[in-house]
Amino acid sequence: MKKLTAGWLKLPGLQRLFTLFLQEGATLRLVGGSVRDGLLGLPTNDIDLAVDRPPQWVLDILIKNHIKAIPTGFDHGTITAVLDKQPYQITTLRLDIKTFGRKAEVAFTEDWVQDAQRRDFTINALYADKEGNLFDPVGGIEDLEEHQVRFIGNPSQRIKEDYLRILRFFRFSARFGREPYSPEGLESCREFASHLPHLARERITDEFLQILGLPAPLYALEAMRETGVLPYIFHPKVWEDFKTLLSLEEAMELAPDPLLRLASFHPLLSELKSHLRLSKDQTTKLSFLLKEHDPITIDSYKHFAYLWGKEGTLDAAILQTTYRLVSEEISLNDGATFLKHLQTLLNAFPIPVFPLKGRDLLALHIKPGEALGELLKAVENWWISEDFTPDKKACVEHLKSLL
């Protein structure tokens, strides 16, 4: 019989929890993503467990045995145990009495099947004990082996419990599934797509960027468009640019960059900001990517690298190359060759340091203020135009000539 054999299963802290709960007469099992990813040989960040005892019992047992316990979601049955700096979320078996989007009124139970049936997808309702023995009440192992992402029970009911499951369906299908996706799942997503605007923009943004960050998101996005899901997030302005960027990434063997993909997918920052809840850093990067820049060439890349950094320069060059591919100015092979060469040059290029500081201007009795900054910038621009070659003495001489 198939077993979970992931190396992290033998973590001393995790095995201590298994032993402790067994000694106290409780059944503790791993559940969800860690089991699924472990079976697929993927790394896991979060180790979640389920137990057939109420949360207060769990909290008391952990405290009694001097294990750090945090009631992270006590009302919904979740206690986080921390051993060897590793957090383990332990959640009491439960069933949903009433659902309110992301939140629910729950009742605790000792029935493992009931706990599984209230989860989203069969591949996320897998359990494993301390030896890696599996408990699979809803057929998740078979679906995992067949690369099928299916809702548990009635797809419409699962979605009505939390409309974010629409986006999760496409994300999990793109990551773990096989084309075509579950017809029942697609139809239910189509049926309830109009409810997506009622979700918090933070939740939509997080899920959508995760989809864009997958190795091969195109089929999922096309399915989202065909089922009417995508327009409830925003209308893509440029579909061909996005597809071309994916081809370019594949040719260059680049890691997925969700923000770079988003920039090619929808070049209007104002609309993106009105539909998605972007962080300050994300907005800054998108704002930079979506600006119209001078062409980045092998002759000019050093200037751009100094001003924007190596990563920013390569990202901007990738987008510029994508646009040139779409307009058929160059071939995919030529575009990928140029970018690979540029990437090599950028990696080998030591970013120069401007030799003048504000204190150097003060030493020349230039008063602090706006003029000082303008002078410093003027000398820096000259230094850049001279290909970063003038030393400090030459920069001071140029400054004096400006005065």
Helices and strands as residue ranges (DSSP letters): G 7-10, H 12-23, E 28-31, H 33-40, E 47-51, H 55-64, E 68-73, G 74-76, E 78-83, E 86-92, E 94-100, E 103-108, H 112-117, G 122-124, E 127-128, E 134-135, H 140-145, H 155-161, H 165-176, H 183-192, G 193-198, H 201-212, H 218-226, G 230-232, H 239-252, H 258-265, H 269-275, H 280-289, H 301-308, H 310-326, H 332-348, H 358-363, H 370-385, H 392-402
